[in-house]
Amino acid sequence: MILMVGHEKGGVGKSTIAITLAHLIAQVTKSKVALVDTDESNNTCMWGQLRSSMGLTSDVTIMNQAIDPTANIPNLAKVYDIVVVDVGAGDYKRLIEMARIVDLWIAPTGPSQKEADSNINLIEAFASANHKHKNGKIPLAFVYNRAPASSNSTEAQEAIDALRQYAPEVTVMNSVLCERKIYRDADKMGRTIMEMAPAQRRKAEAEFVAFFNEAFSIYDQFQKEAKNGNT
């Protein structure tokens, strides 16, 4: 399975999602997982280096593939059960190349107007590219990230509803990941939120596990549609 995390816009938390998702997949499924950093900023690889310097081991193999990743990732998928790919912001060439071969594309976004505009750009850019995917449809799903953590905030749900109204053919996840300090605390320590103290991680963990479960449910649905020829 090849799972891409990417968006045209920066600052949407794609590397944090990719890192946390890869490690949770390895933890829950006991699969052999690779985490591939194609971003020239190397944020994911630098996190891995920090983790190693802290003396922490990992069930996930982290590697850099900034040069021609599309040619190498299918080969990695033959060696690893699941390959999670972190694609840099604004890298349309790489997004287009990867969109042809992925089994699931998670596009993190946020509730601001700038992010809404960016979502529209992304949807319009790939609207005519479905036929280029190996199954006839790009398996794209948006997830709202860094949403206000206040229980009174309706900002994320309003953004979800607006995106669904604009593009009903696009999958927009029900799960929402809130802006929580524990992600930054974990990042500084070379850890994922799942490795932080239970009392600290409770809310963030519950949100991320819900996202994890929904993501794989969406993957199953895309696979079923491809099998039945409904793409």
Stockholm file with secondary structure:
# STOCKHOLM 1.0

chainA/1-231         MILMVGHEKGGVGKSTIAITLAHLIAQVTKSKVALVDTDESNNTCMWGQLRSSMGLTSDVTIMNQAIDPTANIPNLAKVYDIVVVDVGAGDYKRLIEMARIVDLWIAPTGPSQKEADSNINLIEAFASANHKHKNGKIPLAFVYNRAPASSNSTEAQEAIDALRQYAPEVTVMNSVLCERKIYRDADKMGRTIMEMAPAQRRKAEAEFVAFFNEAFSIYDQFQKEAKNGNT
#=GR chainA/1-231 SS CEEEECCSSSSSCHHHHHHHHHHHHHHHHCCCEEEEECCTTCHHHHHHHHHHHTTCCCSEEEEECCSSHHHHHHHHHHHSSEEEEECCTTCHHHHHHHHTTCSEEEEEECSSHHHHHHHHHHHHHHTTCGGGSTTSSCCEEEEEEEECCCTTCCHHHHHHHHHHHHCTTSEEEEEEEECCHHHHHHHHTTCCGGGSCHHHHHHHHHHHHHHHHHHHHHHHHHHHHHHHTCC
#=GC SS_cons         CEEEECCSSSSSCHHHHHHHHHHHHHHHHCCCEEEEECCTTCHHHHHHHHHHHTTCCCSEEEEECCSSHHHHHHHHHHHSSEEEEECCTTCHHHHHHHHTTCSEEEEEECSSHHHHHHHHHHHHHHTTCGGGSTTSSCCEEEEEEEECCCTTCCHHHHHHHHHHHHCTTSEEEEEEEECCHHHHHHHHTTCCGGGSCHHHHHHHHHHHHHHHHHHHHHHHHHHHHHHHTCC
//
